[in-house]
Amino acid sequence: MKLLLCFLVIFLVAAALADTSINPICLLPRETGMCRASMPRYGYNPESGKCEKFTYGGCRGNSNNFLTVEECEDACSAS
């Protein structure tokens, strides 16, 4: 519960400081998830301003998880 509250506070601060033209999903951290699969995925990194490849475990995680770099860029490019 404390971890969830901490994550929520960090997310709200990041959202308040971030460019409002970025999709809020793209501000979520890239999450590997709790399972042990090894699936290549793409997630937006707000620090670099780019979609970057990461390994997804197959379960849990969050919505900053795209099958292709093109999907990530379409969802997360500033408009």
Buried (B, 14 or more C-beta within 10 A) or exposed (E): EEEEEEEEEEBEEBEEEEEEEBBEBBBBBBBBBEEEEEBEBBBBBBEEEBBBEBEBBBEEBEEBBBEEBEBBBEBBBEE
